[in-house]
């Protein structure tokens, strides 16, 4: 059976993940998964990728994992991509929006050279038209593109984590509500996103380093399977701070947009999501669910690792490799 192979790389603050997905028609199988701390170095008080070590590491991981895909879909989260909801004047035609943003909006937001993309938000009134604007620095993308090239890879696209997560949820769930929020946990915080009528409406990153709630000494960020917070006391301490921050964000959201999500979807890594869900139950009016990866997505080789260990840690990365549709 012939499969088309695609490679996804997700960059987070401490480490990166790499997944090779084999695709044939509607069938998708995760064939290879690996993760490793990002090699950093300091230059002029600025933290940058250690180019030579990163290239060597990517070559080594490709050899060890026996990956064959060469086209890379890169996923960046909100620590690297800025998101804005930008009004667009009614006089601007659809095919003029990009050039208008580049000339009139981007220079006011940043002095750096950037790469940006956008999508138009649905609106019944043309004079209330807005776009969701995504911006990242050109220097960062050029650096990664160079590293990939020397490792024998080619950068095909750059995608935003919240949109990739939505692709994943659309594919794996047939019961997504009209309005919902996702809570994507990483080692350093929570990416909170609001979705309504199959559209991303907003996003906020909350800095909440999980290690500060950990009662155990030391943690290896390279072991991304293993949650940082696992005990009830850790979850309660974290949950109380999280709920206080989220209550403030939800209140601000409601004051501005006059709606709240019907469901909270917990995803990501670094925390026992089921323990967190159980603690949250009864404290909020919305339904709470936990994202996970179905076993049919995992190759027989990877099924030797209990899928519970993967949890929801691969959702964003796999979502970036899907082309829409339903499971």
Backbone torsions as a table, in degrees:
resi	resn	phi	psi	omega
1	UNK	NA	130.5	-178.1
2	UNK	-89.3	127.3	177.0
3	UNK	-116.6	141.7	170.7
4	UNK	-87.1	131.9	-175.1
5	UNK	-105.4	132.4	177.6
6	UNK	-130.7	146.5	-176.0
7	UNK	-116.9	131.4	176.5
8	UNK	-118.8	137.5	176.1
9	UNK	-127.5	126.7	179.3
10	UNK	-111.6	126.7	-179.9
11	UNK	-101.2	120.8	171.8
12	UNK	-116.2	-174.3	-173.1
13	UNK	-71.7	-40.1	-176.4
14	UNK	-99.3	-29.0	-173.4
15	UNK	-149.4	171.2	173.8
16	UNK	-125.7	154.0	176.6
17	UNK	-118.1	147.0	179.2
18	UNK	-133.1	130.2	-178.9
19	UNK	-130.8	135.3	169.7
20	UNK	-108.6	124.0	-178.9
21	UNK	-109.7	131.6	175.3
22	UNK	-100.4	129.4	-173.7
23	UNK	-125.9	136.0	168.4
24	UNK	-145.9	113.0	-175.7
25	UNK	54.5	-121.2	-176.6
26	UNK	-90.9	3.1	-176.6
27	UNK	-95.4	130.5	179.9
28	UNK	-130.9	129.4	-179.8
29	UNK	-133.0	126.0	173.9
30	UNK	-76.3	114.1	-174.1
31	UNK	-97.2	-37.1	-177.5
32	UNK	-136.9	137.8	178.0
33	UNK	-138.0	133.1	174.5
34	UNK	-151.9	160.6	179.1
35	UNK	-148.7	152.5	-178.6
36	UNK	-159.9	146.7	173.5
37	UNK	-57.8	142.3	178.6
38	UNK	-74.7	130.5	175.6
39	UNK	-77.5	114.6	-179.9
40	UNK	-109.5	158.5	168.6
41	UNK	-143.8	160.3	-178.9
42	UNK	-105.2	128.2	178.9
43	UNK	-133.7	118.2	-179.7
44	UNK	52.9	46.9	178.5
45	UNK	66.6	11.9	179.5
46	UNK	-114.8	134.7	178.8
47	UNK	-85.5	121.6	-179.1
48	UNK	-130.9	166.5	177.1
49	UNK	-66.2	137.7	170.9
50	UNK	-78.7	98.4	-169.7
51	UNK	-55.8	-52.6	-175.0
52	UNK	-64.5	-42.3	179.5
53	UNK	-67.1	-37.7	-179.5
54	UNK	-65.7	-43.5	178.4
55	UNK	-61.6	-47.8	179.2
56	UNK	-59.7	-41.4	-177.9
57	UNK	-65.6	-43.8	179.2
58	UNK	-63.0	-41.3	177.6
59	UNK	-62.8	-43.2	-178.9
60	UNK	-63.4	-44.5	-178.7
61	UNK	-67.4	-37.5	177.1
62	UNK	-62.5	-40.4	179.8
63	UNK	-68.4	-43.7	-178.8
64	UNK	-67.2	-38.6	-176.8
65	UNK	-87.8	-8.6	-179.5
66	UNK	59.1	39.0	177.0
67	UNK	-77.7	147.8	-179.2
68	UNK	-121.2	-15.6	178.9
69	UNK	-67.7	145.6	-178.8
70	UNK	-120.8	-22.1	178.6
71	UNK	-84.5	125.4	-173.8
72	UNK	-108.1	130.3	167.4
73	UNK	-101.3	116.3	-175.0
74	UNK	-95.0	131.8	178.2
75	UNK	-112.7	128.4	178.2
76	UNK	-119.3	141.6	177.7
77	UNK	-98.3	-174.3	-170.7
78	UNK	-71.2	-5.5	173.2
79	UNK	-76.1	-17.8	-178.6
80	UNK	-116.7	-17.6	-178.2
81	UNK	-121.3	128.1	176.4
82	UNK	-92.6	141.8	-176.4
83	UNK	-123.2	133.4	-179.4
84	UNK	-135.1	143.4	170.9
85	UNK	-99.8	109.0	-168.3
86	UNK	-112.4	120.7	173.4
87	UNK	-64.7	146.2	178.6
88	UNK	-125.5	126.9	-179.9
89	UNK	-58.0	146.6	-177.9
90	UNK	-61.4	-27.7	-177.0
91	UNK	-72.4	-15.4	-178.1
92	UNK	-82.2	122.4	178.5
93	UNK	-75.5	159.7	-177.6
94	UNK	-56.2	-42.5	-177.4
95	UNK	-78.2	0.4	178.4
96	UNK	-107.3	-5.0	-173.2
97	UNK	-61.7	-45.7	-177.0
98	UNK	-59.6	-48.3	-178.8
99	UNK	-67.4	-34.0	177.3
100	UNK	-66.0	-42.4	177.4
101	UNK	-62.0	-44.5	-177.6
102	UNK	-63.1	-36.5	-175.8
103	UNK	-87.7	-36.7	-169.4
104	UNK	-110.4	-20.1	-174.2
105	UNK	-111.0	-51.5	-175.6
106	UNK	-55.3	-46.0	-178.7
107	UNK	-60.6	-25.9	179.2
108	UNK	-81.1	-20.2	-177.6
109	UNK	-90.8	-31.9	-176.7
110	UNK	-157.6	151.9	175.5
111	UNK	-94.9	-10.2	-178.9
112	UNK	-78.4	159.0	170.4
113	UNK	-74.9	131.6	-173.3
114	UNK	-131.2	164.1	167.6
115	UNK	-113.6	132.7	-177.4
116	UNK	-137.7	158.8	173.8
117	UNK	-145.8	170.0	-177.7
118	UNK	-158.9	163.6	165.1
119	UNK	-140.1	149.8	-178.0
120	UNK	-79.0	133.1	175.4
121	UNK	-83.6	141.1	179.8
122	UNK	-66.7	138.1	178.4
123	UNK	-151.4	138.6	179.5
124	UNK	-77.0	-22.3	-177.9
125	UNK	-116.3	128.0	-177.2
126	UNK	-63.9	-32.2	-178.3
127	UNK	-76.0	-2.9	176.2
128	UNK	-113.1	19.4	-175.6
129	UNK	-67.3	138.6	177.6
130	UNK	-138.7	160.1	172.7
131	UNK	-124.9	153.1	170.8
132	UNK	-94.7	119.4	-172.1
133	UNK	-109.2	131.1	-179.6
134	UNK	-117.9	128.8	-176.0
135	UNK	-132.0	135.0	170.6
136	UNK	-139.3	160.4	-175.5
137	UNK	-75.7	138.8	178.4
138	UNK	-64.8	-33.9	-179.9
139	UNK	-60.0	-42.4	-179.7
140	UNK	-65.4	-47.2	-178.0
141	UNK	-67.5	-40.9	177.9
142	UNK	-61.0	-39.4	179.3
143	UNK	-62.8	-46.0	179.6
144	UNK	-68.2	-38.6	179.1
145	UNK	-62.2	-39.7	177.4
146	UNK	-65.2	-43.8	179.1
147	UNK	-62.4	-45.1	179.3
148	UNK	-60.9	-43.5	-177.3
149	UNK	-60.7	-43.5	-179.6
150	UNK	-72.2	-16.7	175.6
151	UNK	-93.7	8.1	178.0
152	UNK	83.3	19.1	-178.5
153	UNK	-117.5	160.5	179.4
154	UNK	-128.5	127.0	179.6
155	UNK	-73.6	119.3	-178.1
156	UNK	-97.9	-35.4	-177.8
157	UNK	-161.9	159.5	174.5
158	UNK	-120.2	127.3	-175.4
159	UNK	-127.0	152.5	-178.9
160	UNK	-93.3	137.6	-171.6
161	UNK	-57.8	-41.4	-178.1
162	UNK	-63.7	-37.8	179.0
163	UNK	-71.7	-37.0	176.9
164	UNK	-66.4	-37.7	177.0
165	UNK	-63.6	-39.8	178.4
166	UNK	-64.2	-39.6	176.0
167	UNK	-57.8	-43.3	179.9
168	UNK	-63.0	-47.7	-177.5
169	UNK	-65.4	-39.0	176.5
170	UNK	-61.8	-35.9	-177.1
171	UNK	-75.2	-38.7	-171.4
172	UNK	-97.7	-14.7	-177.8
173	UNK	-123.3	133.6	177.5
174	UNK	-99.6	-2.4	-172.4
175	UNK	-120.3	29.7	178.6
176	UNK	-62.7	132.2	179.5
177	UNK	-72.4	169.5	179.8
178	UNK	-63.2	-38.6	-179.2
179	UNK	-131.7	125.6	179.8
180	UNK	-151.8	164.6	175.9
181	UNK	-124.8	146.0	173.7
182	UNK	-110.1	142.6	176.8
183	UNK	-119.7	102.1	-177.2
184	UNK	-101.3	111.2	-175.4
185	UNK	-91.1	135.2	171.8
186	UNK	-129.8	178.3	-175.7
187	UNK	-59.7	-30.7	-173.9
188	UNK	-107.2	-2.3	-179.4
189	UNK	170.5	-162.8	-175.9
190	UNK	-129.7	130.2	174.0
191	UNK	-98.3	108.2	-177.3
192	UNK	-99.6	123.3	-178.2
193	UNK	-126.8	144.0	177.0
194	UNK	-109.9	130.7	177.7
195	UNK	-124.5	141.9	178.1
196	UNK	-149.6	130.1	179.4
197	UNK	54.1	47.7	176.7
198	UNK	61.0	34.8	-178.4
199	UNK	-144.5	136.0	173.4
200	UNK	-68.2	123.7	-177.9
201	UNK	-106.2	-22.5	-179.0
202	UNK	-177.3	163.7	-178.1
203	UNK	-151.4	144.9	176.6
204	UNK	-144.6	132.4	176.6
205	UNK	-98.3	127.2	178.5
206	UNK	-109.2	118.3	179.4
207	UNK	-76.5	112.9	179.3
208	UNK	-144.7	80.0	-178.5
209	UNK	-58.9	119.3	-175.9
210	UNK	-64.3	-32.0	-175.9
211	UNK	-61.8	-25.4	-179.2
212	UNK	-72.5	-12.5	177.8
213	UNK	-105.8	2.7	-175.0
214	UNK	-86.3	128.5	179.6
215	UNK	-83.3	-16.7	-178.1
216	UNK	-91.7	145.1	-179.2
217	UNK	-79.1	129.9	174.0
218	UNK	77.6	147.7	176.5
219	UNK	-157.8	136.1	178.1
220	UNK	-94.9	112.9	-179.7
221	UNK	-68.1	-15.3	179.0
222	UNK	-73.1	-22.6	178.6
223	UNK	-89.5	72.5	-173.2
224	UNK	-74.0	-11.1	174.2
225	UNK	-67.1	-36.0	-169.4
226	UNK	-88.7	123.3	178.2
227	UNK	-62.8	148.8	175.7
228	UNK	-78.1	-41.8	-179.4
229	UNK	-106.8	120.9	-175.7
230	UNK	-133.0	-21.2	-174.9
231	UNK	-92.0	154.2	178.9
232	UNK	-56.2	-39.9	-178.3
233	UNK	-66.4	-38.1	177.2
234	UNK	-65.5	-42.3	-178.8
235	UNK	-65.7	-38.3	179.2
236	UNK	-65.5	-46.2	179.8
237	UNK	-60.4	-45.3	179.0
238	UNK	-67.6	-45.0	-176.9
239	UNK	-59.9	-38.9	-179.7
240	UNK	-64.8	-42.5	178.1
241	UNK	-68.0	-43.6	179.3
242	UNK	-58.7	-49.6	-176.0
243	UNK	-63.9	-36.9	177.3
244	UNK	-63.0	-44.3	179.4
245	UNK	-66.9	-43.6	-177.1
246	UNK	-68.1	-38.2	177.0
247	UNK	-56.4	-42.3	179.0
248	UNK	-64.1	-43.0	-179.3
249	UNK	-66.8	-41.2	-179.7
250	UNK	-66.8	-37.9	177.9
251	UNK	-63.8	-44.8	178.0
252	UNK	-63.1	-40.3	179.9
253	UNK	-62.4	-45.5	-178.4
254	UNK	-65.3	-39.6	179.8
255	UNK	-61.8	-33.9	-177.3
256	UNK	-88.8	-39.5	-170.8
257	UNK	-114.5	-11.4	172.2
258	UNK	66.6	31.4	170.5
259	UNK	-152.9	155.5	178.3
260	UNK	-129.1	155.0	-178.3
261	UNK	-69.5	144.3	175.9
262	UNK	-81.9	-18.9	-177.5
263	UNK	-144.7	141.2	170.6
264	UNK	-104.3	125.9	178.2
265	UNK	-110.2	117.7	-178.5
266	UNK	-92.4	132.6	-178.1
267	UNK	-152.0	174.7	178.5
268	UNK	106.5	-152.8	-177.1
269	UNK	-145.5	173.7	175.7
270	UNK	95.4	-7.2	-175.8
271	UNK	-148.8	147.1	175.5
272	UNK	-75.0	101.0	-172.6
273	UNK	-66.7	-30.2	179.7
274	UNK	-71.5	-39.0	174.9
275	UNK	-62.9	-41.6	179.5
276	UNK	-64.8	-43.1	178.2
277	UNK	-59.5	-45.7	-179.1
278	UNK	-61.3	-35.9	178.9
279	UNK	-70.7	-36.3	-178.0
280	UNK	-75.1	-26.5	-177.5
281	UNK	-54.9	131.6	179.4
282	UNK	88.3	-12.7	-179.5
283	UNK	-97.6	-15.2	178.9
284	UNK	-132.3	152.8	-178.1
285	UNK	-77.2	-19.2	-176.3
286	UNK	-79.3	156.5	171.2
287	UNK	-68.4	147.2	179.2
288	UNK	-123.8	128.9	178.0
289	UNK	-132.0	161.0	-180.0
290	UNK	-116.3	125.8	176.6
291	UNK	-73.9	146.6	175.1
292	UNK	-153.6	167.2	-178.7
293	UNK	-98.8	122.2	178.9
294	UNK	-63.6	148.0	-176.8
295	UNK	-63.5	-28.5	-177.6
296	UNK	-68.3	-11.3	176.5
297	UNK	-82.2	-14.9	-170.0
298	UNK	-101.4	135.0	178.7
299	UNK	-67.2	157.4	178.0
300	UNK	-54.3	-36.0	179.8
301	UNK	-63.9	-45.0	-178.2
302	UNK	-76.1	-18.7	178.8
303	UNK	-68.4	-12.5	174.4
304	UNK	-67.8	-23.7	171.0
305	UNK	-89.6	121.8	-178.6
306	UNK	-52.6	131.3	-177.2
307	UNK	-61.7	-22.8	176.9
308	UNK	-61.2	-27.2	179.0
309	UNK	-72.3	-32.9	175.3
310	UNK	-68.8	-37.4	-179.4
311	UNK	53.5	-126.8	179.5
312	UNK	-108.4	16.9	-173.1
313	UNK	-70.4	-17.2	-177.2
314	UNK	-106.2	-0.2	-172.2
315	UNK	-57.5	-48.8	-177.6
316	UNK	-64.2	-44.3	-176.9
317	UNK	-66.0	-44.4	177.5
318	UNK	-66.2	-39.6	178.7
319	UNK	-57.7	-33.8	179.4
320	UNK	-69.2	-17.9	-176.8
321	UNK	-100.1	-4.2	178.9
322	UNK	-88.5	161.5	179.0
323	UNK	-117.8	32.7	-179.0
324	UNK	84.3	-174.6	179.9
325	UNK	96.4	-176.0	-178.2
326	UNK	-122.7	151.9	177.5
327	UNK	-70.7	NA	NA
